[in-house]
Amino acid sequence: MELEEEHIQSLLNLPCLKVGESGWTSQVDLAPLFLNFTLDVATEFLYGRSVNSQSVQKMNLGKEGLDSGFSYHLDAGKSWLYTKGLYGRWNRLIHSPQLARHCKEVHRFVDELVAGRLSRPCKSLTDPHRFFLLDELAKTTQNPLELRNETLQLLNAGRDTTGALLGWVF
């Protein structure tokens, strides 16, 4: 709950959600805010480190801010994969250097987190009050490629669906 609370407070403290003199906020598109929120929560839950995409938005740093562009590359890569999916069995005919670049950046970011985790012995993880999925997965395998792929699949599954659910609720 502490993890969630920290990210909820970051969301609620965004300048675009401040109540003005009229007692209302200005018109706000909540979809990107919820996607950033769920990305921050998911990366902290999975890797023990948030990409702080809400802080990037708060500081108006744009798509290449504090998170080293991770959220930008993740979204752009998924968009290219969607486009390839539209072509069905002919998707191999669609070649995109941009897709390769986005995948490379997402993999680089996650590979750094996985390598950092694998460089620490399991016994150094002494905080029983914090759960990070990468720590638990590292107890069963030391294969960095497997750890990267497993956590990225969960990140993709958890981020967009949860962000969309929040959007529908609000």
N, CA, C and O of each residue as an XYZ file, in Angstrom:
680
protein
N       0.822     -1.202      0.000
C       0.000      0.000      0.000
C       0.863      1.262      0.000
O       0.472      2.279     -0.573
N       2.030      1.202      0.638
C       2.907      2.375      0.639
C       3.341      2.709     -0.786
O       3.395      3.876     -1.174
N       3.648      1.675     -1.553
C       4.077      1.859     -2.936
C       2.976      2.552     -3.735
O       3.245      3.503     -4.469
N       1.748      2.082     -3.595
C       0.618      2.685     -4.297
C       0.400      4.125     -3.843
O       0.175      5.010     -4.669
N       0.464      4.358     -2.550
C       0.202      5.693     -2.010
C       1.181      6.721     -2.554
O       0.788      7.835     -2.902
N       2.442      6.354     -2.627
C       3.458      7.267     -3.148
C       3.132      7.695     -4.583
O       3.247      8.873     -4.924
N       2.735      6.756     -5.404
C       2.437      7.064     -6.800
C       1.086      7.761     -6.964
O       0.914      8.571     -7.876
N       0.148      7.460     -6.109
C      -1.140      8.172     -6.141
C      -0.930      9.637     -5.779
O      -1.511     10.524     -6.404
N      -0.101      9.889     -4.769
C       0.186     11.275     -4.396
C       0.883     12.021     -5.530
O       0.598     13.194     -5.770
N       1.790     11.347     -6.225
C       2.438     11.978     -7.386
C       1.413     12.331     -8.444
O       1.483     13.399     -9.052
N       0.457     11.432     -8.668
C      -0.604     11.688     -9.645
C      -1.464     12.883     -9.221
O      -1.722     13.784    -10.019
N      -1.897     12.882     -7.977
C      -2.782     13.949     -7.505
C      -2.097     15.308     -7.424
O      -2.767     16.340     -7.448
N      -0.770     15.318     -7.328
C      -0.037     16.575     -7.227
C       0.431     17.122     -8.565
O       1.188     18.092     -8.604
N      -0.008     16.514     -9.664
C       0.357     17.052    -10.976
C      -0.271     18.426    -11.151
O      -1.410     18.638    -10.736
N       0.452     19.364    -11.758
C      -0.078     20.720    -11.933
C      -1.398     20.763    -12.690
O      -2.240     21.616    -12.408
N      -1.593     19.862    -13.644
C      -2.829     19.898    -14.433
C      -4.049     19.481    -13.618
O      -5.179     19.699    -14.055
N      -3.846     18.890    -12.447
C      -4.967     18.472    -11.603
C      -5.220     19.419    -10.432
O      -6.031     19.124     -9.554
N      -4.535     20.544    -10.422
C      -4.753     21.525     -9.353
C      -6.092     22.230     -9.561
O      -6.458     22.591    -10.680
N      -6.791     22.412     -8.483
C      -8.083     23.097     -8.525
C      -7.843     24.595     -8.571
O      -7.094     25.144     -7.763
N      -8.491     25.250     -9.531
C      -8.338     26.687     -9.696
C      -9.249     27.475     -8.776
O      -9.906     26.902     -7.906
N      -9.291     28.769     -8.961
C     -10.133     29.650     -8.140
C     -11.613     29.345     -8.291
O     -12.399     29.584     -7.374
N     -11.994     28.812     -9.454
C     -13.398     28.504     -9.710
C     -13.853     27.234     -8.989
O     -15.042     26.917     -8.973
N     -12.892     26.504     -8.388
C     -13.230     25.260     -7.717
C     -13.148     24.054     -8.639
O     -13.480     22.938     -8.238
N     -12.708     24.275     -9.875
C     -12.589     23.209    -10.857
C     -11.170     23.157    -11.402
O     -10.422     24.131    -11.318
N     -10.814     22.022    -11.954
C      -9.558     21.945    -12.696
C      -9.853     22.353    -14.132
O     -11.012     22.440    -14.538
N      -8.806     22.598    -14.887
C      -9.014     22.803    -16.320
C      -9.326     21.447    -16.943
O      -9.202     20.414    -16.285
N      -9.728     21.453    -18.204
C     -10.034     20.191    -18.881
C      -8.761     19.357    -18.966
O      -7.712     19.857    -19.370
N      -8.855     18.072    -18.581
C      -7.682     17.212    -18.492
C      -7.977     15.885    -19.175
O      -9.038     15.295    -18.972
N      -7.033     15.421    -19.984
C      -7.113     14.079    -20.558
C      -6.467     13.135    -19.552
O      -5.251     13.158    -19.365
N      -7.278     12.309    -18.909
C      -6.777     11.426    -17.862
C      -6.032     10.199    -18.391
O      -5.242      9.600    -17.662
N      -6.270      9.820    -19.638
C      -5.672      8.589    -20.174
C      -4.146      8.568    -20.041
O      -3.615      7.601    -19.494
N      -3.418      9.582    -20.510
C      -1.960      9.517    -20.349
C      -1.517      9.591    -18.887
O      -0.480      9.035    -18.523
N      -2.290     10.268    -18.058
C      -1.948     10.336    -16.635
C      -2.059      8.958    -15.990
O      -1.197      8.560    -15.207
N      -3.128      8.232    -16.325
C      -3.312      6.891    -15.772
C      -2.271      5.917    -16.314
O      -1.814      5.037    -15.584
N      -1.890      6.059    -17.579
C      -0.856      5.181    -18.136
C       0.492      5.435    -17.469
O       1.241      4.496    -17.196
N       0.800      6.702    -17.208
C       2.046      7.008    -16.492
C       2.005      6.468    -15.068
O       2.984      5.907    -14.575
N       0.864      6.643    -14.417
C       0.704      6.126    -13.053
C       0.906      4.616    -13.016
O       1.666      4.112    -12.188
N       0.234      3.894    -13.903
C       0.356      2.430    -13.881
C       1.749      1.981    -14.303
O       2.221      0.944    -13.839
N       2.419      2.737    -15.172
C       3.795      2.400    -15.538
C       4.716      2.547    -14.333
O       5.569      1.693    -14.092
N       4.546      3.622    -13.583
C       5.372      3.832    -12.394
C       5.162      2.728    -11.357
O       6.122      2.203    -10.792
N       3.900      2.385    -11.113
C       3.595      1.340    -10.133
C       4.122     -0.005    -10.614
O       4.733     -0.747     -9.845
N       3.887     -0.320    -11.880
C       4.302     -1.617    -12.410
C       5.815     -1.775    -12.410
O       6.319     -2.841    -12.054
N       6.554     -0.736    -12.803
C       8.011     -0.871    -12.826
C       8.583     -0.987    -11.418
O       9.564     -1.699    -11.202
N       7.982     -0.299    -10.471
C       8.478     -0.444     -9.100
C       8.159     -1.829     -8.541
O       8.992     -2.433     -7.864
N       6.964     -2.331     -8.820
C       6.585     -3.666     -8.364
C       7.461     -4.738     -9.013
O       7.889     -5.682     -8.349
N       7.724     -4.590    -10.301
C       8.495     -5.608    -11.013
C       9.990     -5.527    -10.714
O      10.628     -6.542    -10.438
N      10.545     -4.313    -10.772
C      11.998     -4.151    -10.737
C      12.539     -3.532     -9.455
O      13.751     -3.519     -9.240
N      11.661     -3.021     -8.605
C      12.133     -2.359     -7.401
C      12.551     -0.925     -7.662
O      13.138     -0.282     -6.792
N      12.256     -0.418     -8.849
C      12.620      0.945     -9.220
C      11.589      1.492    -10.201
O      11.354      0.903    -11.256
N      10.991      2.594     -9.857
C      10.009      3.232    -10.726
C      10.724      4.053    -11.788
O      11.797      4.605    -11.543
N      10.120      4.131    -12.974
C      10.684      4.994    -14.013
C      10.290      6.453    -13.807
O      10.779      7.334    -14.514
N       9.409      6.712    -12.844
C       8.998      8.082    -12.490
C       8.492      8.872    -13.687
O       8.865     10.030    -13.874
N       7.653      8.255    -14.488
C       7.120      8.950    -15.657
C       6.201     10.094    -15.250
O       6.034     11.042    -16.017
N       5.606     10.033    -14.075
C       4.775     11.150    -13.604
C       5.641     12.349    -13.264
O       5.220     13.487    -13.472
N       6.832     12.122    -12.750
C       7.740     13.229    -12.449
C       8.188     13.905    -13.721
O       8.383     15.120    -13.744
N       8.356     13.133    -14.786
C       8.727     13.704    -16.073
C       7.643     14.657    -16.534
O       7.931     15.761    -16.996
N       6.389     14.227    -16.409
C       5.278     15.072    -16.824
C       5.180     16.302    -15.924
O       4.909     17.404    -16.400
N       5.400     16.112    -14.630
C       5.298     17.220    -13.688
C       6.323     18.296    -14.012
O       6.048     19.487    -13.862
N       7.488     17.885    -14.450
C       8.570     18.819    -14.713
C       8.599     19.275    -16.172
O       9.481     20.037    -16.567
N       7.632     18.807    -16.975
C       7.565     19.155    -18.396
C       8.859     18.836    -19.131
O       9.327     19.620    -19.957
N       9.432     17.674    -18.822
C      10.656     17.277    -19.499
C      10.374     16.560    -20.812
O      11.297     16.318    -21.590
N       9.139     16.222    -21.068
C       8.799     15.598    -22.339
C       9.129     14.131    -22.378
O       9.358     13.496    -21.348
N       9.151     13.597    -23.592
C       9.278     12.161    -23.776
C      10.665     11.623    -23.462
O      10.803     10.418    -23.250
N      11.684     12.445    -23.423
C      13.042     11.969    -23.159
C      13.542     12.474    -21.807
O      14.682     12.926    -21.706
N      12.725     12.408    -20.789
C      13.065     12.989    -19.493
C      13.767     12.044    -18.559
O      14.658     11.302    -18.973
N      13.376     12.060    -17.299
C      14.040     11.320    -16.245
C      14.069      9.822    -16.471
O      15.009      9.152    -16.043
N      13.062      9.288    -17.134
C      12.992      7.847    -17.321
C      13.795      7.388    -18.529
O      13.605      6.270    -19.007
N      14.685      8.230    -19.028
C      15.544      7.916    -20.168
C      14.732      7.536    -21.397
O      15.216      6.804    -22.261
N      13.518      8.021    -21.480
C      12.690      7.731    -22.631
C      12.041      6.366    -22.607
O      11.478      5.937    -23.614
N      12.105      5.670    -21.479
C      11.570      4.313    -21.420
C      10.099      4.275    -21.799
O       9.698      3.451    -22.621
N       9.291      5.146    -21.221
C       7.857      5.121    -21.531
C       7.609      5.487    -22.987
O       6.720      4.922    -23.624
N       8.381      6.422    -23.519
C       8.253      6.794    -24.927
C       8.571      5.602    -25.826
O       7.801      5.282    -26.731
N       9.694      4.951    -25.580
C      10.105      3.813    -26.417
C       9.156      2.629    -26.250
O       8.886      1.911    -27.213
N       8.656      2.424    -25.051
C       7.697      1.344    -24.824
C       6.422      1.580    -25.637
O       5.941      0.672    -26.315
N       5.884      2.777    -25.573
C       4.663      3.099    -26.315
C       4.890      3.050    -27.823
O       4.071      2.492    -28.553
N       5.979      3.623    -28.289
C       6.248      3.652    -29.725
C       6.495      2.242    -30.265
O       6.029      1.905    -31.353
N       7.216      1.433    -29.520
C       7.456      0.053    -29.944
C       6.168     -0.744    -30.019
O       5.957     -1.507    -30.962
N       5.307     -0.572    -29.030
C       4.023     -1.281    -29.038
C       3.148     -0.809    -30.192
O       2.400     -1.602    -30.763
N       3.231      0.446    -30.534
C       2.475      0.962    -31.671
C       2.943      0.313    -32.975
O       2.124     -0.049    -33.820
N       4.255      0.169    -33.135
C       4.781     -0.498    -34.327
C       4.372     -1.969    -34.355
O       4.037     -2.494    -35.418
N       4.394     -2.629    -33.224
C       3.969     -4.030    -33.186
C       2.501     -4.167    -33.559
O       2.114     -5.121    -34.233
N       1.695     -3.228    -33.129
C       0.277     -3.221    -33.490
C       0.125     -3.076    -35.005
O      -0.673     -3.778    -35.627
N       0.898     -2.160    -35.589
C       0.847     -1.949    -37.036
C       1.239     -3.226    -37.775
O       0.584     -3.613    -38.743
N       2.297     -3.874    -37.322
C       2.705     -5.138    -37.948
C       1.610     -6.188    -37.807
O       1.391     -6.981    -38.723
N       0.930     -6.200    -36.682
C      -0.145     -7.159    -36.459
C      -1.299     -6.978    -37.418
O      -1.984     -7.944    -37.755
N      -1.525     -5.747    -37.865
C      -2.602     -5.483    -38.811
C      -2.380     -6.178    -40.155
O      -3.331     -6.463    -40.883
N      -1.119     -6.444    -40.469
C      -0.791     -7.065    -41.743
C      -0.843     -8.591    -41.694
O      -0.599     -9.264    -42.696
N      -1.161     -9.123    -40.525
C      -1.342    -10.564    -40.399
C      -0.147    -11.359    -40.881
O       0.989    -11.105    -40.482
N      -0.422    -12.335    -41.752
C       0.664    -13.226    -42.194
C       1.692    -12.521    -43.070
O       2.762    -13.074    -43.324
N       1.392    -11.319    -43.533
C       2.347    -10.568    -44.345
C       3.159     -9.575    -43.510
O       3.833     -8.706    -44.064
N       3.100     -9.697    -42.212
C       3.776     -8.706    -41.357
C       5.294     -8.742    -41.513
O       5.965     -7.775    -41.153
N       5.845     -9.819    -42.033
C       7.298     -9.866    -42.247
C       7.742     -8.901    -43.332
O       8.923     -8.567    -43.423
N       6.801     -8.452    -44.155
C       7.137     -7.506    -45.215
C       7.307     -6.089    -44.682
O       7.852     -5.222    -45.365
N       6.840     -5.861    -43.464
C       6.950     -4.540    -42.839
C       8.253     -4.506    -42.048
O       8.384     -5.165    -41.016
N       9.207     -3.734    -42.543
C      10.474     -3.576    -41.828
C      10.563     -2.139    -41.329
O      10.313     -1.192    -42.076
N      10.916     -1.992    -40.084
C      10.978     -0.661    -39.503
C      12.238     -0.510    -38.658
O      12.384     -1.183    -37.638
N      13.143      0.364    -39.072
C      14.290      0.648    -38.206
C      13.857      1.290    -36.891
O      14.527      1.135    -35.871
N      12.723      2.017    -36.917
C      12.233      2.640    -35.693
C      11.826      1.575    -34.682
O      12.103      1.714    -33.490
N      11.167      0.507    -35.148
C      10.779     -0.571    -34.240
C      12.024     -1.186    -33.600
O      12.054     -1.429    -32.394
N      13.029     -1.431    -34.398
C      14.274     -2.009    -33.870
C      14.901     -1.085    -32.833
O      15.403     -1.548    -31.809
N      14.875      0.216    -33.096
C      15.463      1.183    -32.154
C      14.670      1.214    -30.849
O      15.256      1.229    -29.766
N      13.340      1.223    -30.948
C      12.513      1.256    -29.742
C      12.704     -0.015    -28.920
O      12.832      0.052    -27.698
N      12.725     -1.155    -29.571
C      12.936     -2.422    -28.851
C      14.305     -2.437    -28.184
O      14.441     -2.879    -27.044
N      15.315     -1.955    -28.897
C      16.672     -1.923    -28.344
C      16.727     -1.070    -27.074
O      17.367     -1.456    -26.095
N      16.061      0.080    -27.087
C      16.076      0.962    -25.914
C      15.318      0.359    -24.734
O      15.773      0.450    -23.594
N      14.169     -0.253    -25.001
C      13.414     -0.900    -23.919
C      14.236     -2.044    -23.338
O      14.332     -2.188    -22.120
N      14.826     -2.855    -24.207
C      15.643     -3.979    -23.732
C      16.861     -3.498    -22.954
O      17.225     -4.089    -21.937
N      17.493     -2.424    -23.431
C      18.671     -1.889    -22.729
C      18.306     -1.470    -21.314
O      19.023     -1.781    -20.363
N      17.194     -0.765    -21.177
C      16.764     -0.284    -19.868
C      16.494     -1.452    -18.918
O      16.976     -1.462    -17.785
N      15.723     -2.433    -19.386
C      15.375     -3.581    -18.539
C      16.609     -4.437    -18.279
O      16.777     -4.954    -17.175
N      17.469     -4.594    -19.273
C      18.697     -5.381    -19.079
C      19.580     -4.792    -17.980
O      20.212     -5.532    -17.227
N      19.625     -3.460    -17.887
C      20.401     -2.827    -16.818
C      19.820     -3.159    -15.444
O      20.563     -3.425    -14.500
N      18.494     -3.143    -15.335
C      17.850     -3.478    -14.066
C      18.078     -4.939    -13.707
O      18.344     -5.263    -12.550
N      17.973     -5.818    -14.692
C      18.185     -7.253    -14.454
C      19.639     -7.516    -14.073
O      19.907     -8.268    -13.135
N      20.575     -6.904    -14.790
C      21.992     -7.090    -14.472
C      22.309     -6.590    -13.064
O      23.073     -7.223    -12.335
N      21.727     -5.463    -12.684
C      21.930     -4.942    -11.331
C      21.409     -5.903    -10.282
O      22.036     -6.093     -9.240
N      20.272     -6.504    -10.550
C      19.707     -7.478     -9.606
C      20.560     -8.736     -9.535
O      20.804     -9.258     -8.447
N      21.016     -9.229    -10.684
C      21.804    -10.459    -10.699
C      23.191    -10.276    -10.089
O      23.824    -11.252     -9.687
N      23.661     -9.044    -10.019
C      24.972     -8.793     -9.423
C      24.934     -8.834     -7.897
O      25.981     -8.870     -7.251
N      23.726     -8.828     -7.318
C      23.580     -8.888     -5.863
C      23.193    -10.307     -5.455
O      22.354    -10.928     -6.107
N      23.786    -10.818     -4.403
C      23.361    -12.141     -3.931
C      21.958    -12.071     -3.318
O      21.542    -11.032     -2.808
N      21.249    -13.176     -3.378
C      19.874    -13.217     -2.839
C      19.825    -12.851     -1.364
O      18.828    -12.297     -0.901
N      20.874    -13.148     -0.627
C      20.884    -12.871      0.809
C      20.930    -11.379      1.112
O      20.631    -10.960      2.230
N      21.308    -10.568      0.110
C      21.371     -9.121      0.363
C      19.993     -8.481      0.337
O      19.854     -7.295      0.635
N      18.991     -9.242     -0.011
C      17.619     -8.728     -0.057
C      16.961     -8.985      1.287
O      16.319    -10.017      1.487
N      17.121     -8.055      2.194
C      16.703     -8.309      3.569
C      15.410     -7.622      3.980
O      14.918     -7.875      5.080
N      14.854     -6.782      3.159
C      13.641     -6.058      3.556
C      12.416     -6.941      3.342
O      11.974     -7.109      2.205
N      11.858     -7.508      4.413
C      10.719     -8.413      4.250
C       9.405     -7.687      3.944
O       8.403     -8.334      3.638
N       9.397     -6.356      4.023
C       8.169     -5.593      3.819
C       7.993     -5.144      2.373
O       6.941     -4.617      2.011
N       9.004     -5.348      1.554
C       8.937     -4.937      0.150
C       9.027     -6.174     -0.729
O       9.879     -7.035     -0.512
N       8.151     -6.262     -1.718
C       8.147     -7.379     -2.649
C       8.408     -6.851     -4.050
O       7.688     -5.980     -4.539
N       9.438     -7.379     -4.690
C       9.726     -7.049     -6.074
C       9.791     -8.355     -6.852
O      10.525     -9.271     -6.483
N       9.036     -8.432     -7.904
C       8.918     -9.677     -8.639
C      10.253    -10.139     -9.202
O      10.523    -11.340     -9.226
N      11.086     -9.225     -9.651
C      12.384     -9.609    -10.196
C      13.219    -10.355     -9.157
O      13.924    -11.305     -9.496
N      13.144     -9.938     -7.911
C      13.879    -10.635     -6.850
C      13.401    -12.071     -6.711
O      14.208    -12.986     -6.546
N      12.098    -12.266     -6.778
C      11.547    -13.619     -6.640
C      11.890    -14.479     -7.849
O      12.230    -15.653     -7.701
N      11.803    -13.904     -9.038
C      12.150    -14.656    -10.244
C      13.628    -15.028    -10.270
O      13.998    -16.097    -10.756
N      14.469    -14.142     -9.746
C      15.914    -14.403     -9.732
C      16.274    -15.556     -8.807
O      17.370    -16.108     -8.908
N      15.375    -15.924     -7.913
C      15.626    -17.082     -7.052
C      15.478    -18.391     -7.822
O      16.027    -19.415     -7.416
N      14.731    -18.360     -8.943
C      14.508    -19.584     -9.711
C      15.346    -19.669    -10.968
O      15.582    -20.770    -11.466
N      15.804    -18.546    -11.498
C      16.643    -18.560    -12.694
C      17.617    -17.389    -12.656
O      17.314    -16.325    -12.116
N      18.764    -17.602    -13.224
C      19.763    -16.544    -13.341
C      19.952    -16.142    -14.802
O      20.894    -15.424    -15.137
N      19.062    -16.604    -15.662
C      19.143    -16.303    -17.085
C      18.607    -14.889    -17.330
O      17.408    -14.656    -17.181
N      19.483    -13.935    -17.707
C      19.027    -12.552    -17.865
C      17.989    -12.377    -18.972
O      17.086    -11.550    -18.846
N      18.107    -13.137    -20.038
C      17.132    -13.028    -21.125
C      15.754    -13.497    -20.670
O      14.741    -12.878    -20.996
N      15.721    -14.577    -19.927
C      14.450    -15.079    -19.412
C      13.830    -14.077    -18.435
O      12.625    -13.829    -18.477
N      14.650    -13.507    -17.561
C      14.146    -12.516    -16.602
C      13.619    -11.275    -17.317
O      12.574    -10.739    -16.946
N      14.335    -10.820    -18.334
C      13.872     -9.660    -19.097
C      12.539     -9.956    -19.771
O      11.604     -9.161    -19.676
N      12.448    -11.086    -20.444
C      11.237    -11.402    -21.186
C      10.028    -11.604    -20.269
O       8.929    -11.139    -20.572
N      10.235    -12.293    -19.157
C       9.127    -12.525    -18.219
C       8.602    -11.212    -17.643
O       7.392    -10.990    -17.588
N       9.511    -10.355    -17.219
C       9.065     -9.107    -16.592
C       8.457     -8.156    -17.620
O       7.506     -7.441    -17.302
N       8.985     -8.131    -18.846
C       8.384     -7.270    -19.862
C       6.975     -7.733    -20.233
O       6.098     -6.908    -20.489
N       6.759     -9.030    -20.262
C       5.414     -9.539    -20.541
C       4.430     -9.094    -19.456
O       3.308     -8.679    -19.749
N       4.865     -9.187    -18.218
C       3.998     -8.744    -17.122
C       3.791     -7.235    -17.137
O       2.705     -6.751    -16.817
N       4.821     -6.498    -17.505
C       4.689     -5.049    -17.607
C       3.667     -4.686    -18.678
O       2.807     -3.835    -18.453
N       3.756     -5.319    -19.828
C       2.789     -5.057    -20.902
C       1.379     -5.441    -20.486
O       0.422     -4.732    -20.799
N       1.244     -6.553    -19.787
C      -0.075     -7.014    -19.368
C      -0.662     -6.114    -18.288
O      -1.869     -5.872    -18.279
N       0.163     -5.619    -17.388
C      -0.339     -4.858    -16.252
C      -0.547     -3.381    -16.499
O      -1.444     -2.776    -15.912
N       0.255     -2.797    -17.344
C       0.209     -1.346    -17.496
C      -1.014     -0.882    -18.274
O      -1.810     -0.104    -17.749
N      -1.179     -1.327    -19.479
C      -2.257     -0.813    -20.327
C      -3.640     -1.218    -19.834
O      -4.574     -0.416    -19.861
N      -3.768     -2.460    -19.385
C      -5.089     -2.908    -18.928
C      -5.517     -2.158    -17.678
O      -6.681     -1.779    -17.551
N      -4.595     -1.940    -16.760
C      -4.929     -1.222    -15.531
C      -5.203      0.251    -15.829
O      -6.133      0.836    -15.275
N      -4.393      0.849    -16.706
C      -4.633      2.242    -17.094
C      -5.980      2.412    -17.777
O      -6.685      3.390    -17.530
N      -6.344      1.453    -18.645
C      -7.641      1.515    -19.321
C      -8.787      1.337    -18.326
O      -9.810      2.015    -18.424
N      -8.615      0.431    -17.377
C      -9.644      0.229    -16.358
C      -9.864      1.510    -15.547
O     -11.002      1.906    -15.296
N      -8.778      2.146    -15.146
C      -8.908      3.411    -14.407
C      -9.644      4.454    -15.251
O     -10.480      5.197    -14.740
N      -9.329      4.501    -16.533
C     -10.009      5.436    -17.428
C     -11.508      5.168    -17.503
O     -12.312      6.100    -17.473
N     -11.877      3.913    -17.600
C     -13.296      3.566    -17.664
C     -14.006      3.876    -16.351
O     -15.153      4.323    -16.348
N     -13.323      3.639    -15.245
C     -13.942      3.916    -13.950
C     -14.215      5.413    -13.804
O     -15.290      5.812    -13.355
N     -13.249      6.230    -14.181
C     -13.433      7.670    -14.033
C     -14.272      8.243    -15.147
O     -14.523      9.448    -15.173
